[in-house]
Amino acid sequence: MRRIAQAGATLAAVPLLLGTVLGLRAQMPSPVRHAEHAFRVAVPQKHRSVRSTRPPVRSHPAPTGTPPATGTPLPASIVSQPPEGPAAGSARALRALHRDLWLHAQGTQLYTAWGTKVTLKAVNWYGFEYAPFVPAGLDRAPLDSILRTIHRLGFNALRIMYADATVRANPVVTTGLDANPRLRGMHALQIMGVLLKRAHRFRLRVILCNSRSEAGMGPEYSTGLWYTAQYPESVWEADWLELAHLFRHDSAFVGADLRNEPHLTSGHPTIQNYVNQGPLWGAYQGTYYYSRDWHYAAQTLGNRLLAVNPHLLIVVEGVQMYFNPYTGKFTGGLWGSNLVGVQFDPITLDRPGQLVYSVHEYGPQMYLAHWFNSSTTFASLMRHWTKHWGYLLTAPPWMQAPIFVGEFGTCNNYYSCTVSRNPLKQGFWFTAFVRYMRAHPQVGWAYWALNPMGPFKPNVPNYYALMTPDWRHYHRSLVTALQPLLREPSG
């Protein structure tokens, strides 16, 4: 994500009093009451005990007379329990199936383990990638309270950032957990495991994203590749394999976003910079440069991860630039948002139904690209999105895979952030993008971001945030603007 322009006073936020639960039992959602411009959630009450209405079992006198002939006694499990019919067994199997959150694809559509359509409706949550190596907000609100809020608002997934440094160091965390004292003293990856288990409790699927190599805030700037000098490609691979092995039995961990925003690091998008810096997608003029070939690296690691966990979604982002070998022209886009090369070099996995392509999309407030001008229309934006990645939705079957917009967002401090008739305003882009997404409900998405501070400096407000700085309220304007997408299938 590129730097967000900051402006103006924040719109009135919607209060949401978050409950406190980090024990083994999560409270049921409490009723919501309306009060003028705000929704507030009542504090959950303790469950009342329910007296059984079943009549008491009468005792019968022991039988008298000669006992029957003895033989081989029946097993106690058969004697003590009534026979189970096929309906009871099917119900138990169905309940077990619905606890399985893993997903698979057919064409461009994701499906649950029980065969229903699902759209990933996620929110980005960062913090694992920099000190103290826990998701932000755990010093302000209990983990379960945050997860409950996300679930109640209609999201069904999380995109969680981490760095290679997080896995390498796996430090003991003692700060940033004031509202979650039970997590204090755990290692960072143990806390990640707790997050996965609690997310499972709230039916929230988790996509882990390798955001950067070194510990720090924001995307990787030292290189636009998936490795650095300090953290070479072998470390990137080893870290992913460790996470896949560590969490292979938790079906809340549904996806591996292999690297955040592959991009050029400096200079203008010229042929020289493209070839010398990368990242490339496949061959350049018939030659493969494997050290900078993102297609090759993602395909290779994706198959290794599937050998550890065949249920994982392998999420492969695009590149920034692509050189068309047939036209001799460059196609440019936002960081990680160019999938033009897929039509010439598609990703081939050992389990094709586990592949997901991913892009990021932002409006003119984030980056005033050439496709934002006074002549911009919905039709022109639609052509841009279709050219860069949307064409895959109607491509031949051998080329198809689901698409996940891993980042998109808008500001929360002006009405024009979400609605505008001016083609140069953020609201015009946002309205057009939501319209495009609604026309393609199989396309998943992740709003950027949950965090009210960052993502580049710890004490700078994030004007794209869903939550307010106290982590107990959310911005009503954003939730309202997202309603058309939040109504898509949750599976």
URCOR-V27623 format. One record per residue. N is the residue number from 1. RES is the residue in one small letter. PSI is psi in whole degrees, -180 to 180 (* if undefined). OMEGA is omega in degrees with one decimal (999 if undefined). BURIAL is + if it has 16 or more other ideal C-beta (glycine too) atoms within 10 Angstrom, else -. Layout:
N:RES:PSI:OMEGA:BURIAL ; N:RES:PSI:OMEGA:BURIAL
This chain:
1:m:133:180.0:+ ; 2:r:168:-172.7:- ; 3:r:139:-178.0:- ; 4:i:130:175.6:+ ; 5:a:133:-179.4:- ; 6:q:139:-179.9:- ; 7:a:143:163.1:- ; 8:g:172:177.7:- ; 9:a:152:-176.4:- ; 10:t:138:175.8:+ ; 11:l:160:178.0:+ ; 12:a:132:-178.0:- ; 13:a:163:-177.9:+ ; 14:v:115:-177.2:+ ; 15:p:140:176.5:+ ; 16:l:103:-178.0:+ ; 17:l:113:-174.1:- ; 18:l:135:179.1:+ ; 19:g:168:-180.0:+ ; 20:t:112:175.4:- ; 21:v:118:166.6:+ ; 22:l:21:176.6:+ ; 23:g:-163:-178.4:- ; 24:l:-17:-178.1:- ; 25:r:129:177.8:- ; 26:a:137:179.5:+ ; 27:q:153:175.5:+ ; 28:m:153:-179.2:- ; 29:p:135:179.1:- ; 30:s:159:-177.0:- ; 31:p:154:-179.6:- ; 32:v:134:177.5:- ; 33:r:147:-176.2:- ; 34:h:136:177.8:- ; 35:a:99:177.9:- ; 36:e:-104:-176.1:- ; 37:h:16:-171.9:- ; 38:a:154:170.7:- ; 39:f:130:177.9:+ ; 40:r:137:-179.4:- ; 41:v:128:179.1:+ ; 42:a:150:178.9:- ; 43:v:130:-178.4:- ; 44:p:139:175.4:+ ; 45:q:160:178.7:- ; 46:k:146:178.0:- ; 47:h:134:175.2:- ; 48:r:145:177.4:- ; 49:s:143:-178.4:- ; 50:v:123:-178.9:- ; 51:r:133:-178.0:- ; 52:s:140:177.0:- ; 53:t:5:-179.8:- ; 54:r:131:-179.7:- ; 55:p:151:-179.8:- ; 56:p:150:177.9:- ; 57:v:126:-179.0:- ; 58:r:144:176.5:- ; 59:s:146:179.8:- ; 60:h:147:179.4:- ; 61:p:150:179.3:- ; 62:a:141:179.8:- ; 63:p:150:179.6:- ; 64:t:168:178.4:- ; 65:g:-171:-176.7:- ; 66:t:128:179.4:- ; 67:p:154:178.3:- ; 68:p:163:178.4:- ; 69:a:142:-179.0:- ; 70:t:155:176.6:- ; 71:g:-156:178.1:- ; 72:t:119:-176.9:- ; 73:p:146:175.0:- ; 74:l:149:175.4:- ; 75:p:145:-177.7:- ; 76:a:-34:-177.9:- ; 77:s:-28:179.4:- ; 78:i:-38:-178.7:- ; 79:v:-41:-171.1:- ; 80:s:-15:-176.1:- ; 81:q:142:178.6:- ; 82:p:156:178.5:- ; 83:p:143:-177.9:- ; 84:e:125:-179.6:- ; 85:g:171:-179.8:- ; 86:p:-30:-179.5:- ; 87:a:-42:179.6:- ; 88:a:-41:178.8:- ; 89:g:-39:178.7:- ; 90:s:-39:179.0:- ; 91:a:-42:179.2:- ; 92:r:-41:178.7:- ; 93:a:-38:179.8:- ; 94:l:-41:177.0:- ; 95:r:-42:178.7:- ; 96:a:-39:-180.0:- ; 97:l:-39:-178.8:- ; 98:h:-14:172.8:- ; 99:r:-11:180.0:- ; 100:d:113:-176.0:- ; 101:l:-3:-178.8:+ ; 102:w:154:-175.6:+ ; 103:l:160:173.2:+ ; 104:h:166:-174.0:+ ; 105:a:150:165.4:+ ; 106:q:114:-174.5:- ; 107:g:-124:-179.2:- ; 108:t:9:-175.3:+ ; 109:q:134:172.9:+ ; 110:l:146:178.8:+ ; 111:y:152:174.3:+ ; 112:t:174:178.1:+ ; 113:a:-24:-179.5:+ ; 114:w:11:166.8:- ; 115:g:16:177.3:- ; 116:t:151:179.0:- ; 117:k:145:178.6:- ; 118:v:141:172.1:+ ; 119:t:127:175.8:+ ; 120:l:120:179.2:+ ; 121:k:87:-168.1:+ ; 122:a:169:170.8:+ ; 123:v:139:179.0:+ ; 124:n:140:179.7:+ ; 125:w:114:-176.2:+ ; 126:y:165:179.7:+ ; 127:g:-31:179.3:+ ; 128:f:-18:-173.0:+ ; 129:e:-2:178.5:+ ; 130:y:162:-177.4:+ ; 131:a:138:8.5:+ ; 132:p:20:173.2:+ ; 133:f:43:170.2:+ ; 134:v:156:176.8:+ ; 135:p:138:179.6:+ ; 136:a:152:177.0:+ ; 137:g:-16:-179.7:+ ; 138:l:-7:171.4:+ ; 139:d:-11:-176.4:- ; 140:r:-31:-174.3:+ ; 141:a:148:176.2:+ ; 142:p:148:-179.4:+ ; 143:l:-46:-178.5:+ ; 144:d:-33:178.0:+ ; 145:s:-42:179.1:+ ; 146:i:-45:-179.8:+ ; 147:l:-39:178.9:+ ; 148:r:-41:178.4:+ ; 149:t:-46:179.6:+ ; 150:i:-44:179.9:+ ; 151:h:-44:-178.0:+ ; 152:r:-33:-179.5:+ ; 153:l:-12:175.5:+ ; 154:g:-1:177.0:- ; 155:f:153:176.9:+ ; 156:n:11:-177.7:+ ; 157:a:162:175.8:+ ; 158:l:143:169.6:+ ; 159:r:113:-171.1:+ ; 160:i:125:-180.0:+ ; 161:m:149:169.8:+ ; 162:y:165:177.1:+ ; 163:a:158:173.4:+ ; 164:d:-34:178.4:+ ; 165:a:-31:178.2:+ ; 166:t:-45:-178.4:+ ; 167:v:-41:-178.7:+ ; 168:r:-48:-175.8:+ ; 169:a:-40:-176.4:- ; 170:n:59:-171.2:- ; 171:p:158:169.2:- ; 172:v:130:-175.1:- ; 173:v:124:179.9:+ ; 174:t:-10:179.8:- ; 175:t:169:-179.9:- ; 176:g:16:-174.7:+ ; 177:l:29:-175.5:+ ; 178:d:-34:-179.8:- ; 179:a:2:-179.7:+ ; 180:n:64:-173.7:+ ; 181:p:-25:-179.2:- ; 182:r:-20:178.7:- ; 183:l:-16:-176.6:+ ; 184:r:133:-179.0:+ ; 185:g:-8:175.0:- ; 186:m:158:171.3:+ ; 187:h:158:-176.5:- ; 188:a:-42:-178.5:+ ; 189:l:-26:172.6:+ ; 190:q:-41:177.5:- ; 191:i:-37:175.5:+ ; 192:m:-40:177.3:+ ; 193:g:-39:176.4:+ ; 194:v:-43:178.8:+ ; 195:l:-42:179.4:+ ; 196:l:-44:-178.9:+ ; 197:k:-41:179.5:- ; 198:r:-35:175.1:+ ; 199:a:-40:177.1:+ ; 200:h:-39:179.9:+ ; 201:r:-33:-179.2:+ ; 202:f:16:177.7:+ ; 203:r:35:178.1:+ ; 204:l:121:176.2:+ ; 205:r:152:-174.8:+ ; 206:v:130:171.1:+ ; 207:i:115:175.1:+ ; 208:l:139:-178.2:+ ; 209:c:125:173.5:+ ; 210:n:95:-171.0:+ ; 211:s:-34:-175.6:+ ; 212:r:175:-179.7:+ ; 213:s:-67:177.6:+ ; 214:e:156:174.0:- ; 215:a:137:179.2:+ ; 216:g:175:-178.5:+ ; 217:m:148:179.6:+ ; 218:g:-178:-179.5:+ ; 219:p:173:178.7:+ ; 220:e:120:-178.5:+ ; 221:y:-26:-175.4:- ; 222:s:-28:176.0:- ; 223:t:147:176.4:+ ; 224:g:7:179.0:+ ; 225:l:-172:-177.3:+ ; 226:w:13:179.2:+ ; 227:y:165:177.3:+ ; 228:t:179:178.9:+ ; 229:a:-39:-179.3:- ; 230:q:-31:-179.9:- ; 231:y:85:-175.3:+ ; 232:p:176:-176.3:- ; 233:e:-35:179.8:+ ; 234:s:-34:177.7:- ; 235:v:-43:176.8:+ ; 236:w:-44:179.1:+ ; 237:e:-46:-177.7:+ ; 238:a:-38:179.3:- ; 239:d:-43:178.0:+ ; 240:w:-41:179.9:+ ; 241:l:-36:177.3:- ; 242:e:-45:179.6:- ; 243:l:-42:179.2:+ ; 244:a:-40:178.9:+ ; 245:h:-42:-175.9:- ; 246:l:-39:-174.0:+ ; 247:f:23:-173.4:+ ; 248:r:-19:-178.4:- ; 249:h:-1:-179.1:- ; 250:d:110:-174.5:+ ; 251:s:-6:173.1:+ ; 252:a:-28:176.4:+ ; 253:f:90:-172.0:+ ; 254:v:-21:-172.1:+ ; 255:g:149:177.3:+ ; 256:a:104:175.1:+ ; 257:d:101:-162.0:+ ; 258:l:-34:178.0:+ ; 259:r:139:-178.8:+ ; 260:n:122:167.5:+ ; 261:e:66:169.8:+ ; 262:p:135:-171.9:+ ; 263:h:166:169.8:+ ; 264:l:149:-175.4:+ ; 265:t:-26:-176.7:- ; 266:s:163:175.8:- ; 267:g:177:179.6:- ; 268:h:156:-179.3:- ; 269:p:76:178.7:- ; 270:t:169:178.1:- ; 271:i:-41:-178.7:- ; 272:q:-47:179.3:- ; 273:n:-37:-179.9:- ; 274:y:-47:-176.6:+ ; 275:v:-40:-174.0:- ; 276:n:-31:-177.3:- ; 277:q:-37:-172.5:+ ; 278:g:-168:-0.8:+ ; 279:p:146:176.9:+ ; 280:l:162:171.2:+ ; 281:w:100:-178.0:+ ; 282:g:-156:-174.6:+ ; 283:a:152:171.1:+ ; 284:y:114:-177.5:+ ; 285:q:44:174.3:- ; 286:g:-3:-178.9:- ; 287:t:135:178.0:- ; 288:y:126:175.0:- ; 289:y:87:-167.3:- ; 290:y:-29:-179.1:- ; 291:s:-16:179.2:- ; 292:r:12:-178.0:+ ; 293:d:99:-179.1:+ ; 294:w:-38:177.3:+ ; 295:h:-48:-177.8:+ ; 296:y:-44:-178.3:+ ; 297:a:-44:-178.3:+ ; 298:a:-41:179.4:+ ; 299:q:-42:-178.8:+ ; 300:t:-50:-179.9:- ; 301:l:-38:179.4:+ ; 302:g:-44:178.9:+ ; 303:n:-34:176.9:+ ; 304:r:-38:178.7:- ; 305:l:-38:179.0:+ ; 306:l:-25:175.0:+ ; 307:a:-28:177.1:- ; 308:v:-46:-179.6:- ; 309:n:99:-176.5:+ ; 310:p:-5:-178.8:- ; 311:h:-10:-175.7:+ ; 312:l:141:165.5:+ ; 313:l:128:177.4:+ ; 314:i:107:-174.3:+ ; 315:v:117:-175.8:+ ; 316:v:114:177.0:+ ; 317:e:161:176.9:+ ; 318:g:-169:176.8:+ ; 319:v:-178:178.9:+ ; 320:q:-42:-176.7:+ ; 321:m:150:174.2:+ ; 322:y:135:178.4:+ ; 323:f:115:-179.0:+ ; 324:n:117:-175.9:- ; 325:p:-15:-177.3:- ; 326:y:-35:179.7:- ; 327:t:-18:-177.5:- ; 328:g:20:-178.0:- ; 329:k:152:175.5:- ; 330:f:146:170.8:- ; 331:t:123:-178.5:+ ; 332:g:155:177.9:+ ; 333:g:-173:174.4:+ ; 334:l:166:179.9:+ ; 335:w:125:175.8:+ ; 336:g:11:-170.4:+ ; 337:s:17:-176.9:+ ; 338:n:107:178.7:+ ; 339:l:23:-179.4:+ ; 340:v:-35:-177.0:+ ; 341:g:-14:-178.7:+ ; 342:v:-33:-178.3:+ ; 343:q:-20:177.9:- ; 344:f:-33:-179.7:- ; 345:d:79:178.5:+ ; 346:p:153:174.2:+ ; 347:i:133:179.4:+ ; 348:t:112:179.8:- ; 349:l:155:176.3:+ ; 350:d:-27:174.4:- ; 351:r:89:-173.2:+ ; 352:p:-30:-178.4:- ; 353:g:2:179.4:+ ; 354:q:6:-179.2:+ ; 355:l:137:172.8:+ ; 356:v:128:172.7:+ ; 357:y:151:-176.1:+ ; 358:s:147:175.9:+ ; 359:v:168:172.4:+ ; 360:h:142:179.7:+ ; 361:e:133:177.4:+ ; 362:y:161:-177.6:+ ; 363:g:-173:-174.6:+ ; 364:p:-22:177.8:+ ; 365:q:-33:177.8:+ ; 366:m:-46:-178.7:+ ; 367:y:117:-177.4:- ; 368:l:80:-179.1:- ; 369:a:169:-174.9:- ; 370:h:-21:179.4:- ; 371:w:-2:172.4:+ ; 372:f:111:179.8:+ ; 373:n:-179:-176.5:- ; 374:s:-17:179.7:- ; 375:s:4:-178.4:- ; 376:t:135:176.1:+ ; 377:t:171:174.5:- ; 378:f:-39:-179.4:- ; 379:a:-40:-179.9:- ; 380:s:-38:176.6:- ; 381:l:-40:178.7:+ ; 382:m:-40:177.7:+ ; 383:r:-39:179.1:- ; 384:h:-49:-178.9:+ ; 385:w:-39:180.0:+ ; 386:t:-40:-179.6:- ; 387:k:-41:-172.7:- ; 388:h:-31:-179.2:+ ; 389:w:-28:-176.3:+ ; 390:g:-22:-179.8:+ ; 391:y:-24:-178.8:- ; 392:l:-21:-178.7:+ ; 393:l:-24:179.2:+ ; 394:t:18:-178.8:- ; 395:a:168:174.4:+ ; 396:p:151:-175.3:- ; 397:p:-36:-177.9:- ; 398:w:-16:-178.3:- ; 399:m:-17:-170.2:- ; 400:q:152:169.9:+ ; 401:a:158:175.9:+ ; 402:p:153:177.3:+ ; 403:i:137:-179.3:+ ; 404:f:115:175.5:+ ; 405:v:93:-170.5:+ ; 406:g:-20:174.9:+ ; 407:e:134:163.7:+ ; 408:f:152:-178.9:+ ; 409:g:176:178.4:+ ; 410:t:171:-176.4:+ ; 411:c:161:-176.5:+ ; 412:n:8:-169.8:+ ; 413:n:3:175.9:+ ; 414:y:150:174.9:+ ; 415:y:-37:-177.8:- ; 416:s:-3:175.4:+ ; 417:c:-28:-176.2:+ ; 418:t:-19:-178.4:+ ; 419:v:128:175.3:- ; 420:s:149:174.1:+ ; 421:r:-6:179.6:- ; 422:n:119:-175.5:- ; 423:p:-15:177.9:+ ; 424:l:-1:-178.7:- ; 425:k:153:178.8:+ ; 426:q:-40:-177.7:+ ; 427:g:-31:177.4:+ ; 428:f:-47:177.9:+ ; 429:w:-45:-175.8:+ ; 430:f:-46:178.6:+ ; 431:t:-43:-180.0:+ ; 432:a:-41:-177.9:+ ; 433:f:-43:176.9:+ ; 434:v:-40:177.8:+ ; 435:r:-44:179.3:- ; 436:y:-43:179.8:+ ; 437:m:-38:179.0:+ ; 438:r:-30:177.6:- ; 439:a:-13:179.2:- ; 440:h:72:-172.4:- ; 441:p:-13:177.9:- ; 442:q:-13:-179.6:+ ; 443:v:120:178.1:+ ; 444:g:169:-176.9:+ ; 445:w:160:176.2:+ ; 446:a:117:-179.8:+ ; 447:y:140:175.4:+ ; 448:w:116:-2.2:+ ; 449:a:175:177.1:+ ; 450:l:-38:-168.7:+ ; 451:n:132:177.9:+ ; 452:p:-12:179.1:+ ; 453:m:154:-179.4:+ ; 454:g:-159:5.3:+ ; 455:p:3:-175.6:+ ; 456:f:-32:177.2:- ; 457:k:142:-169.9:- ; 458:p:-29:-173.9:- ; 459:n:19:179.1:- ; 460:v:129:-178.4:- ; 461:p:143:173.7:+ ; 462:n:106:-176.1:+ ; 463:y:6:171.7:+ ; 464:y:8:-171.6:+ ; 465:a:144:172.0:+ ; 466:l:-38:-178.1:+ ; 467:m:157:174.4:+ ; 468:t:166:-174.0:+ ; 469:p:-24:178.6:+ ; 470:d:-5:-179.9:- ; 471:w:22:179.7:+ ; 472:r:5:178.2:+ ; 473:h:161:175.8:+ ; 474:y:160:-177.9:+ ; 475:h:112:-175.3:+ ; 476:r:-36:-178.0:+ ; 477:s:-39:-179.6:+ ; 478:l:-45:-179.5:+ ; 479:v:-40:177.3:+ ; 480:t:-43:-178.9:- ; 481:a:-27:-178.6:+ ; 482:l:-6:-175.4:+ ; 483:q:-43:179.0:- ; 484:p:-33:179.7:- ; 485:l:-33:-179.7:+ ; 486:l:-16:178.0:+ ; 487:r:0:179.3:- ; 488:e:164:-171.7:+ ; 489:p:133:178.2:- ; 490:s:-8:-178.6:+ ; 491:g:*:999:+
